Amino acid sequence: MDPLRLYVVYDPAYLAGPEWVRMLSTVFGRLGMTRDAVGFGVPVMHRAVPWGADQPGLPGTQHPRLIDLEAAESNCVLLLMDPVMAGFREAAWAAWIDELATRIQARGDKDLLVPVVLSDSSPSFFHKQAIRPVSAGLPVDDSGRTRILVQLLNAILVHRLPPARRDAHAPGHGIFVSHAKRDGAATARRIVETIERVNESLGPRCFFDADSLLPGEDYPARFEAAIGAGSLLALMTDAYHARPWCRWELLTAKRLGRPIVVADLTAGRIERTYPYMGNVPTLCVNAAGGDDEADLGDAEVERLTLALLTEALRVDLWQTLAARQLRGRAVCLLARPPELVDLIGGAVTADAAAAAGGDPQWVVYPDPPLTTEEAELLQRAAPHHLLLSLSQARARL
């Protein structure tokens, strides 16, 4: 069973519907951490064409095939509400959506229904907060597409949180912007301001130390709490490697198993690259050079945000899938390949039985398996652990 499925629903008269499906499949089909052509993604399906027969709860032949919600642990249904769906065929679609909403409600908090309003006004038969593209059709520019994807990913990530962890006042996936003040403070502030402005409060929420700390707060504890509740975006500038707090933030995110994306903003010579910045996605950022810092445009900020949110969803879904497939076996799950920092006082610690000479502790990571030379090096450093990809672990059960 898939941990998540994405359904795109549109009226047959909406000619851009198939292009939406292709766009979403490109992003959700491969969420990240693709190595040796092996990746992890979300199935993207669609509903549009009338099924041509009566269905349970929907008499008549004008409705698309019903969505089998039970085929996945959770589902996100994206409704593309063009003027035909919201007007000309409103009655037929209202019945189909009502039937779907009833079944979603009966399943508790598992599924998410997200409308995308593609007309000047909202449909009268559906009342949920919607994504509203800048243009009425599928945006033709990359920035418009990215903005929709960021808002959709943010909604999915927030919905997957336990209800007690959702912020009722300012819902949004948390992003901790790790930066060196010497050459990254202005860039970090621009990223935070751009994410808030372009998403019109429908996107993630950023933690920026200059604005997010109150007088008297214990900032190490506050930083760790913020990192542990979201994802970390590391702005790798020339000064980043040499800053103790930057290194601490990165190691804290790795120790807590949080999603990390590195934005490479370096421009000069780095005398010593911090050795624990690897093993996570890194994006080379195109930026105009300012006097002291890079000047990022909206499109680059949105690209970084999209990369971080897709990595956050990948980590969440992979851990869900791996935990279910290995149920009944005590393992440590790492949503990225293991490294020395994980195995020696990091995210993985040997349990008492392994340390006493019992069975080694399993450390399970995404496929494909590590190369021989890397696995042997890590195994020498942590002899009480057994490093296995998910497929290797499943074969041993």
C-alpha positions in Angstrom: 0.0 0.0 0.0 1.3 3.4 -0.9 1.9 5.9 2.0 0.4 8.7 -0.2 -1.3 9.0 -3.5 -2.0 12.3 -5.4 -5.1 12.6 -7.6 -5.7 15.4 -10.1 -9.4 15.9 -10.8 -10.6 18.1 -13.7 -13.5 18.5 -16.1 -12.9 16.9 -19.5 -13.5 20.3 -21.2 -10.5 21.7 -19.3 -7.8 21.1 -22.0 -4.9 22.0 -19.7 -5.8 19.2 -17.3 -3.3 16.6 -18.8 -0.5 19.2 -18.6 -1.2 19.6 -14.9 -0.9 15.8 -14.5 2.4 15.8 -16.4 3.8 18.7 -14.3 2.8 17.1 -11.0 4.1 13.7 -12.1 7.5 15.2 -12.8 7.8 16.6 -9.3 6.1 14.0 -7.2 7.2 11.0 -9.2 10.8 11.5 -8.1 11.0 13.4 -4.8 14.7 13.3 -4.4 17.7 11.2 -3.2 17.8 9.5 -6.6 21.0 7.4 -6.8 21.9 5.0 -9.6 18.5 5.7 -11.1 16.8 4.4 -8.0 14.4 7.0 -6.4 11.3 7.4 -4.4 8.1 9.1 -5.4 4.3 9.5 -5.1 1.9 8.0 -7.6 0.0 10.7 -9.5 -3.4 9.7 -10.9 -6.3 11.6 -12.4 -10.0 11.6 -12.8 -11.9 13.5 -15.6 -13.7 11.3 -18.1 -17.3 10.2 -17.1 -17.3 6.5 -16.1 -20.5 5.8 -18.0 -22.3 3.7 -15.3 -24.0 4.1 -12.0 -21.6 4.0 -9.0 -22.3 3.6 -5.3 -23.8 6.8 -4.1 -23.8 8.4 -7.6 -26.6 7.4 -9.8 -26.2 8.4 -13.5 -23.5 8.2 -16.1 -22.0 11.7 -16.0 -19.5 11.2 -13.1 -15.9 10.2 -13.3 -14.8 6.9 -11.7 -14.7 7.1 -7.9 -11.4 7.3 -6.0 -10.6 4.3 -4.0 -9.3 6.0 -0.8 -8.5 2.7 0.9 -5.8 1.9 -1.7 -3.4 4.2 0.0 -2.7 5.2 3.6 -3.5 8.8 2.8 -4.6 10.7 -0.3 -4.3 14.2 -1.6 -7.0 15.2 -4.1 -6.4 18.3 -6.2 -9.5 19.8 -7.7 -8.9 21.9 -10.8 -12.0 24.2 -10.6 -12.2 25.8 -14.0 -15.3 27.7 -15.1 -16.9 24.6 -16.6 -16.6 22.6 -13.4 -17.7 25.5 -11.2 -20.5 26.6 -13.5 -21.8 24.8 -16.6 -21.5 21.3 -15.0 -21.7 22.4 -11.4 -24.5 20.0 -10.4 -22.7 16.9 -11.6 -19.4 17.9 -10.0 -21.1 19.0 -6.8 -22.6 15.5 -6.4 -19.2 13.8 -7.1 -17.3 16.0 -4.7 -19.9 15.7 -2.0 -19.7 11.9 -2.2 -15.9 12.1 -2.0 -15.9 14.5 0.9 -18.3 12.3 2.8 -15.9 9.3 2.5 -12.9 11.5 3.4 -14.6 12.6 6.6 -15.4 9.0 7.5 -11.7 8.1 7.3 -10.8 10.7 9.9 -7.9 12.9 9.3 -6.1 10.7 6.6 -6.9 12.5 3.4 -6.7 16.1 2.0 -8.9 17.8 -0.5 -7.3 20.9 -2.1 -9.2 23.1 -4.6 -7.3 25.1 -7.2 -9.6 27.9 -8.4 -9.1 28.7 -12.1 -11.9 31.2 -12.5 -12.6 34.7 -11.2 -14.9 33.5 -8.4 -15.1 30.5 -6.1 -17.7 27.8 -6.7 -20.8 28.1 -4.7 -20.9 24.4 -3.8 -17.5 24.0 -2.2 -16.0 25.9 0.7 -12.4 25.2 1.4 -9.3 27.4 1.3 -8.0 27.3 -2.3 -4.8 27.7 -4.2 -5.3 30.6 -6.7 -2.8 30.7 -9.6 -1.8 34.1 -10.9 -3.4 33.2 -14.3 -6.6 31.3 -14.9 -4.8 28.5 -16.8 -1.7 26.5 -16.1 1.0 29.0 -15.5 3.3 29.1 -18.5 6.4 30.3 -16.6 8.5 28.1 -14.3 8.0 30.6 -11.4 4.2 30.3 -11.5 4.3 26.5 -11.5 6.8 26.4 -8.7 4.6 28.7 -6.5 1.7 26.3 -6.9 3.8 23.3 -6.1 5.3 25.0 -3.0 1.8 25.8 -1.7 0.6 22.3 -2.4 3.6 20.6 -0.7 3.2 22.9 2.3 -0.4 21.9 2.7 0.4 18.2 2.4 3.3 18.4 4.9 1.2 20.3 7.5 -1.7 17.9 7.0 0.6 14.9 7.7 1.6 16.3 11.1 -0.3 15.0 14.1 -3.2 17.5 14.9 -1.5 18.5 18.2 1.6 19.7 16.3 -0.3 21.9 13.8 -0.1 25.7 14.6 -3.7 27.0 14.4 -2.5 30.6 14.2 0.2 30.3 11.5 0.1 26.9 9.8 3.1 26.1 7.7 6.0 23.7 7.4 8.9 25.1 9.4 12.1 26.1 7.6 15.2 26.9 9.6 17.5 29.2 7.5 21.0 28.4 8.6 23.5 31.1 7.5 26.7 32.9 8.4 26.1 36.4 9.5 29.3 37.7 7.9 28.2 37.0 4.3 24.8 35.4 4.5 22.5 37.5 6.7 21.1 39.7 4.0 20.5 36.7 1.7 18.8 34.8 4.5 16.5 37.7 5.2 15.6 38.0 1.5 14.7 34.3 1.3 12.5 34.6 4.4 10.7 37.7 3.1 10.3 36.3 -0.4 8.8 33.0 0.8 6.2 34.9 2.8 5.4 37.5 0.1 5.1 35.2 -3.0 3.0 32.6 -1.2 0.6 35.1 0.3 0.7 33.2 3.7 -0.1 29.9 2.0 3.5 28.6 2.2 6.0 27.5 4.8 7.1 29.5 7.8 10.7 30.4 8.2 12.8 30.6 11.4 15.2 33.5 11.1 17.2 34.2 14.3 17.1 38.0 13.9 13.3 38.0 13.9 12.2 34.8 15.5 13.8 35.1 19.0 12.3 37.0 21.9 14.5 38.8 24.4 15.6 36.5 27.2 15.1 33.3 25.2 17.7 30.5 25.4 18.7 30.5 21.8 20.5 27.0 21.7 17.3 25.4 23.0 15.1 27.5 20.7 17.3 26.7 17.7 17.2 23.0 18.4 13.4 23.0 18.8 12.9 24.9 15.5 15.2 22.6 13.6 13.6 19.5 15.1 10.1 20.7 14.1 10.9 21.3 10.4 13.6 21.3 7.8 17.0 23.0 7.4 18.1 25.2 4.5 21.8 25.7 4.7 23.2 28.8 2.9 26.7 27.6 2.1 28.6 30.9 1.6 32.4 31.4 1.8 32.2 32.0 5.6 29.7 29.2 6.4 32.3 26.4 6.9 34.3 28.3 9.6 31.3 29.4 11.7 30.8 27.2 14.9 27.1 28.0 15.1 26.5 27.0 11.4 28.3 23.7 12.0 26.3 23.1 15.1 23.0 23.8 13.3 23.9 21.4 10.5 25.0 18.6 12.9 21.8 19.2 15.0 19.6 18.7 11.9 21.5 15.5 11.0 21.3 14.2 14.6 17.6 14.8 14.7 17.1 13.2 11.3 15.6 16.3 9.7 15.5 17.1 6.0 18.4 19.2 4.8 19.1 21.0 1.5 22.3 23.0 0.9 22.3 26.1 -1.3 25.7 26.5 -2.7 26.4 30.3 -2.8 30.2 30.1 -2.6 32.2 32.5 -4.8 35.8 32.3 -3.6 38.3 29.9 -2.2 37.3 27.7 0.7 40.4 26.7 2.8 38.6 23.9 4.6 35.3 22.5 3.5 33.2 21.3 6.5 33.2 17.5 6.0 29.7 16.9 7.3 27.9 19.0 4.7 27.7 16.1 2.3 25.2 13.3 1.9 22.3 15.7 1.4 20.9 17.4 -1.7 22.9 20.5 -2.8 21.8 23.1 -5.3 24.1 25.5 -7.1 22.4 28.8 -6.9 22.4 31.4 -9.8 22.6 34.8 -8.2 23.7 38.3 -9.1 26.7 39.4 -7.2 26.2 42.3 -4.7 28.7 44.2 -2.8 29.1 41.5 -0.1 26.4 38.9 -0.7 24.5 37.1 -3.4 21.3 38.8 -4.7 18.7 36.1 -5.2 15.7 36.6 -7.4 12.2 35.3 -6.6 12.6 32.4 -9.0 15.8 31.1 -7.2 14.2 31.5 -3.8 11.2 29.5 -5.0 13.4 26.8 -6.5 15.2 26.4 -3.2 11.9 26.2 -1.3 10.5 23.6 -3.7 13.7 21.5 -3.3 13.5 21.6 0.5 9.8 20.8 0.7 10.1 17.8 -1.7 13.0 16.5 0.4 10.8 17.0 3.5 8.0 15.0 1.9 10.4 12.3 0.8 11.9 11.9 4.3 8.4 11.6 5.8 7.0 9.2 3.3 10.1 7.0 3.2 10.2 6.6 7.0 6.5 5.8 6.9 7.0 3.1 4.2 10.1 1.6 5.8 8.5 1.4 9.3 5.6 -0.5 7.9 7.6 -2.9 5.8 9.9 -3.7 8.7 7.2 -3.8 11.4 8.2 -6.2 14.1 11.9 -5.7 13.8 13.8 -3.2 15.9 15.7 -1.0 13.5 17.1 2.5 13.2 15.8 4.3 10.1 17.9 6.9 8.2 16.2 8.6 5.3 19.6 9.2 3.7 22.7 7.0 3.4 24.5 6.7 6.7 27.8 8.5 7.4 30.3 8.6 10.3 28.5 11.4 12.0 25.4 9.2 12.3 27.2 6.2 13.6 29.4 7.8 16.2 27.3 9.7 18.7 24.9 10.9 16.0 21.5 9.8 14.9 22.4 6.1 15.5 23.6 4.7 18.8 24.4 1.0 19.4 21.9 -0.5 21.8 23.0 -2.4 24.9 22.5 -5.9 23.4 24.7 -5.1 20.4 27.4 -3.6 22.5 27.4 -6.7 24.7 28.1 -9.0 21.8 24.5 -9.7 20.7 23.0 -9.3 17.3 24.2 -6.1 15.6 21.7 -3.2 15.4 20.2 -2.7 12.0 20.6 0.7 10.4 18.3 0.9 7.3 18.6 3.5 4.6 17.1 4.2 1.1 18.1 2.0 -1.8 20.4 1.4 -3.6 23.0 -0.2 -1.2 26.2 1.7 -0.4 29.2 0.9 -2.6 31.6 -1.7 -1.2 34.4 0.8 -0.2 32.0 3.1 1.6 30.2 0.3 3.4 33.5 -1.3 4.6 34.8 2.0 5.9 31.6 2.7 7.9 31.5 -0.9 9.1 35.0 -0.6 10.6 33.9 2.5 12.4 30.8 0.9 13.8 31.2 -2.8 14.1 28.1 -3.2 16.3 25.8 -2.0 13.5 24.6 -3.8 10.3 24.1 -1.3 7.5 21.4 -2.3 5.1 19.4 -0.7 2.4 15.6 -1.1 2.7 15.6 -3.9 0.1 18.4 -5.7 1.8 16.6 -5.5 5.2 13.4 -6.8 3.7 15.2 -9.8 2.2 16.5 -10.7 5.7 13.1 -10.8 7.3 
